[in-house]
Amino acid sequence: MVVCAVLIGMKSRHSWFLGLMLAACAATLAHAAPAKGPGSGEPAVWAPHELIVDLHNLPRHYTCNDLWYKFKGILFVLGARQDMEILPYRCEGNSPSVQLKFATPRLVTGPDAHWSELNAVSRTVKIAPGSPEILDNRDCQLLYQVEGSLLKFLGSHIVSSQLQCKAPAAAGKPAFDITAKVLVPMAEAAVATPASASRVEDCTYGSHDVNDRCVHMAIPPHAFLNAIGDNWDCERGFTRKDDRCNPTVVPPGAHLTTFGWECDRGFQQIRQQCEKIQIPPHSYVVNDTFTVGWDCERGYMRSGGQCTPVRVPEHGFLAAAGHEWRCERGYVTANQSECARVPVPLEGHLDETGHDWECNHGFKRVENRCAAVKLPAHAFATGVGELQSWHCERGYTRGDNSCVAIAIPAHAYLDDTGDGWSCDRGFHPVGQTCSPVAVPKNAHLDARGNEWFCNPGFEKQDERCAATKSAAFALAQ
């Protein structure tokens, strides 16, 4: 490419040579440009994205591991590249956050097509229980918040969205079903699309597939083409109906959103109206469509439709959430309403939880007391487990209830474990003794010195080393 640019700027007397070289450059550039044929998709690049999805008051608890797998499945369905980075945090409660770094295809046209990294096509994808497999009906509220954050951030065209999170889903129907138009790489599209699928990916920006033909779209007033260019969306403040953009009717106590309207803080949607939430004393309004719309202050707990004080017993304290209590270290819950002292016996101490006890070193738990471990001669306490609470000193091995001295034969030494022996170099064990290793001719001791191996060019035959066929032939020559 650089050579071609230099040639264009040259003024050579050999015009025939310059013309020949420029023709070769033109052919090379034409070959380098991404070609587009039927079913090959559109030139695209990987567009990087970063965002933090803050989740609020989820009706079920998700571990960080749960959220990692669920967001990975959702991003993959949306056409994200495999090297996505997902970091869930604050997973101890029901309002975690997920930091995302990923890339999705973005179409490039005109001269920018030379920078294409891949070919991408428009696909209609579905996010529902089982699609991806990691999702199930219990994830409805999670998907409700994902739709308003991740899908909104990506500008995905939502074809349809049905979420039945508040009421139980009808038999045989999923709790949520989101259908969206997204760009996916050709590799994923080839796997997901059968041979008889529509040729919508062949249409240019601003047209769509109608009976296997690309038809230019008529855009109504107050509408604009979506990011993929195969459909249109209404401007903010308008709602699509009957191929038109009609003004969105916002009821009192509500405000406009990207997808229509939602009730203001302190109001709750009842059918197509927003009614003011009536909250009891010692409570506050929460912005959550799928709850009663309020929660109790710290130190109070919900009881029916009221907030009643949390009675914290002596030696207790409010838990982090503020709606229940825990016992202090050294105390344990008794009768579901009191904190009783943990009875630590003599030679015992509180364990790491602070709500139970364990015995000191050299003692073991026997019912509700700590009994001394009886040590035989040449033994020491380990404090590990109930059955093996002592070990023998080095040079001794454990018998029934005693430590027996290890008998080390001649030409041997105490091994690393301290409760056995090994033979010196040049000796090997024979029963309870160490006998010399008989090293035949053309052999040598191994690294440990307790066995022998044949030298190179020889192989073991019975208890001797015989020359290999190649070595014997060399000697004969």
N, C-alpha and C positions, 0 to 999 in steps of 0.2 A: 504493500500500500504506500509506504514512504517513498519507494523508488518511483512509483507512478507519479506522485506529487512532484518529485524533482524533475522528471521528464517533462511534465507539463510546463514547468517554468523555464526550461532550456530553450536556447536559440541555437540550433545546430545547422551547419551548412549541409549536413547529410540529411535532408528532409525525408528521403525515402526510409532511412533507418529509424528516424524519430517516429514516423507514421506507423511503421511496423511494430515498434515497442508500445506505442499508445494503444494500438488495437489489441495487443496481448494483455495490457493492463485492464482494458475495458472488459475483456472476456473473464479475467480473474475476478474483477469486482462483481460482475453479474453472477458468477458462480458462488461468491461469498455471501451474497444477499440471501436471506431466508426465503426459499421458494414456498409458495402456497398453492396446493392443489386441492382437489375435492377431498373433504374429510381430514385435511391436514391442520385445521385450526388457524388461529390468527397469531402473528408474532407478538410476543409478550416478554416482559421482564419480571423479575421477582421484586415486588415492592415490600420493603421492611415495615413492620408495625411494632409499636410498643404501647401498652396501656395497662392500667391496673383496674381490675373488676372488683368493686367493693360490694359484697353480698350482705343483705340485711335481714335479720330475724327469720332465718330459714326454719321451717317447721320440723326439720330433723337435723341431727348432728352429722357433719361430714368430717372425717379425718383429712389431714393434708394429703395422704396417699390416695384417698377416694377422689378428692378434687383434681389431683394431678391426672389420673386416668380418665376422668370424665371430660375435662377440658381438652386433653389430647385427642380423644375420640371426636369431640365436636369440631375442633380445628381441622382435623384430617378430612372430615366430611365437607368442610367449607373450602377445601382445596389448598390448605396450608402446606408448606414444605416440611419435610420430615425433621429438619434440625431445629424445630421449635424449642423454646425454653419456657418452662412453666414453673413458677415458684409460689405455691400456696403458703400463707402464714396467718397467724392469729386463729388457728384452728381449734383452740380450746373451747370456744363458745359457738354460738349459732350465727355469728356475723363475721365470717372470715373474709380475707381478701386474696386475690390471685393476680400475681404479676406475670404478664405475658410478653414474650418477644418472639415474633414469627414473621414469615413472609408469605404473601399470596400473589398470584399472577396479576399483572396489569398490562392491558393492551398497549402497543406502540404502533404508530402509523407514520406514513411518509418517510422522510429521511431517518427518523429515529428507529425505523424497523431494522436498520443495520446493527443496532445494539441489542437485538433480540437474544434472549437467553433460552427461550423455549417457545413452543406453540401451545396455545391454550384455547379451550372451547367453553361455550356457555352450557351449563348443565342445570337442570332442575333437581335439587336435592331435598331430602326429607330428614328432619330431626324429630324422632318419635321414640317411644319405648322400643328398644331393640335395634335402633338405627341412630347412632352406633350401638353395638351390643351392650356396652357398659351402662346404658341408660335404662331406667324402668319407670313405672307409673309414679313412684315416690319422688321422682326428680322434677315434678311439675313446677313447683315454686322456683327451683333453681333455673329451669329453662325460661320461666317468665322474666327473671332478672337478667339472664344472658341475652334474651331478645332485646331488652331495652338498653343494653350496654354494648356487648361485643358485636352483635349484628348491626346495631345502629352505628357503631364506630366504623364498621367496614362498609357501610352504605349498601348492604345486601338488599336486593329487591325481594320483599316478602310477598309471595304469591298468595298464601293463605296462612292463617294462624288461628289455631283452636286450642285454648287452654282451659281445662275444667279442673282447676286446682282446688276450688273451694268446696264444690259439691262432688260426691263420689261419681266416678265415670260410669256411664251406662255399660251394661254387660257387653263384652266384645269390642268396646270402643276404647282407644287409648286416652289417658288423661291429658296428653298434649300432642299436638301434631303441627309442626311448623314446616311449610314448604317455601323454599327460596330459590332464586336464580343466582348462581355464582359462577365465577371463572375457575376452571380446574385444569391442571396440566394434561396434555394429551395422553400420557401414560396411564393416569388414573381413569380418564374418560374411556379409554379402550377397554379397560377391565369392567367398568360399570355399565357400559352401553351395549345392548345386543345389536346384531347386524341389521335388524330391521328398524332401528331407531330413526327418528326424524333427522333431516339434514339441516337443522336450525343453526349448527355451528358454521355452515358455509355462508350464511348471510352476512352482509356488510353492516357496519355500524349505522343505525337508523332504520333498519328494515328487519322483518321477522318472517318466520316460516309459516306459510299458509298452503296446506296441501302440497308439500314438497316444492313450493315456489317461494322465492324471496320477494316480499311485497313491502314497499316503502310505507312507513307508519305516518298517519296523520296525527299531529300533536294538538290536542284541544287547548283552549285558553287556560292559563294558570297551571300548566303542566310542563314537564321537562323530561328529557331522555335520562334513563338510569345509567349507571356506570358501565354496564355491559353493552348498552345500545340496542337491546332487542325488545324494550318495553318502555313505558313512561310512568312517571309518578306525579302526584299532585303537589303543588307548592304548599308550604306551611299555611294552615288556616283553611285548607280545602280538602275535601274527601272525595275519593273516586267512586262514582256510581253511574251506571249506564253509559260508560265510555265518556263521561264528562267529569269535570272537577267542580263540585258544588261546595259553597261555603259551609264550613263546619259550624254546626250549631252548638255553642258552648253554654251549658246550663249554669245558673247561679251557683257560686261556690266552687267553680272549676276553672281550669286554665288550659290553653293549647299545649299540645306536645307534638313530637315528630309524627306520631301515628294517629293523631286525633285530639282527644282531650282526656284529662284526668282530674279527679277532685283535689281541691286545695288541702293543705294540712289542716286537720281538725274537721274534715268532712269525709263521708264515706259514700261510695256509689251504691245506690239502690235503684236497680233497673237503669233508666237513662237520666236519673237525677242525682244530685249530691245533697245529702242530708247531714246536718250538723251532728257530730258525735257527742252524745251526752256522757260525760265522764264523772265517776264518783270522786269523793274527797281523797286526797293523797295519791292521785294518779296524774298521768300526763299523756298527751296525744302522741301516737307513733304513726309514721307514714307507712302503713302496711295495709294493702287492699284485702289480704286474706286472713286478718284477725279482727277482733272487735274494735280495733283502732286505738286502744289505749293500753298502758301498762302501769303497774304500781311503782311508786317511788321506792328508793332504797330503804329497807327496814320494814316494808309492808309486803304482803303476799295476797294474790288474788283468791278470793273466796266467794263463789257465786258471781254476783255483779258488783262486789265491793272490794275495797282494799283494807285488809285487817292487819294490825301490827304483828310482826314476827316476834314471838316471845323467846328471847335468848336466855337460856338458863345460866346459872352461876358456872364459871369456868368454860363458857362457850363464847363464840364470836360469830358475826355475820359472815357468810361466805362471800366470794368475789361478786356473784350476781346480785347479792343484797336481798334475796327473797327466801333464804333458808340459813340455818346455822350449823356450825361445826364445833366440836369439842377441842379445847386447847391440848397441847402436848402433855402427856401424862394422865389424860382422862379419856374415857370411852363413853359412847352414847348408851344410855340405860333407859328403858321404858319409853323410847322415842321422844322423851321430853326432858331428860336430865343428863348431866355429865358426871359420871362416877369416876373416882380415882382408880387408876390401874394398880392393882395390888402386886407390887414388885417384891418377891421374896428375898431373903438373905442370899448373898452371892449372885444376885441377878441385877439386870439393868434394863432400861427402856430400849426397845429396838429402834431401827431407823424411822419407822412410821410414827413413833411416839404414842401409839395406842395399844401396844402389847409389850411383853418383856421376853428376854432371853438370858441364859446363864453366862456367867463370867468364864474366862479361860480356865480350864481344869475342872469344870463342873458341867453336868448335863441335866436337862430338864426331866424330872420324874414327877408326873402329875402337876401339882401346884408348888413344887419346891425345886431347889437346885441341889443335887447330890454330888459330892466329890467323886471324881473319877479315880478308881483304885489303880495305881500304877505299879506294875511289877518292876523288879530290878532291871536296870539298863533300859528304861523306857521313859518317854516324855509325852506330856499331854499335847494334843493337837486342837481340840475344840471343834473338830469337823464332824458333824453328824452324831447320831445317837449310838451307832454300832461300832464305829471306828473312831474312838475318842482318844486313842494313844498310838504311838509308833515306837518301834525299837530304835535304839541308838545305832550308829554306824558300826558294822562288825557283828551285828546280831540280827537274827531273823525271828519273826513272830511265830510262837507256838500257840497252844490253846489259850492259856492265860499267863504266858511268860515270854521272855526274850532269851533265845538260845544262841550261844556263841557259834559263829561260823568257823568250821574247820577248814583251814586253807592248806592244801597239799604243797609239796615241794615244787619249785619252779612256777608258782602261781602268785597272784596278788588280789587284793580286794577291789572289786569293780566299782564303776561310778555310782551305782545305786546304793552301795554300802551294805547290801544284804545278800551278796553273792560273790563269786570269784571268777577270774579269767586266767588263762595260762600265759606265761611269758612268751616273748617272741622266740620262735624256733621250737615251740612245744605246742601240742594240741591236747584237748581233754579226752581221756579214755576212762570212762566211769568216773570215779572220784579222784583220779590222779592226772598228772600232766606228763605225757610221753614225748620224746624227741620226734620232730618231723623228719622223716627220711626223704631227703631231696635227691632224686635220681639225676643222672648225667643230663646235661642240656636243659635243666630246669632251674627255677628260682622261687624263693618265698614270696607270697603275696604281700600286699600292703600291711595287713595286720600281723603277718608273721606266723600264722597258725595253719596255713595250707600252702601248696606249691602249684606253680603253673609252668607249662613248657615255654622255652624261649621262642622267639620268632623263627619260623621256618621248621618248627617241630610241632607235633600233635600228640596228645595223650593216648596211649594204648596200654591198657591195664595199669601197671604201676611204673611205666617208663615213658620216655619221650622219643618217638620215632620221627625221622625226617619226613617232611611232606613230599609228595610226588615231584613238585616243581623244584624243591630244594635238592632232592636226590638226583634229579636230572642235571642240575647245575653242577653238583659235585662230580658227577660222572664225566661231564664235559671238561 
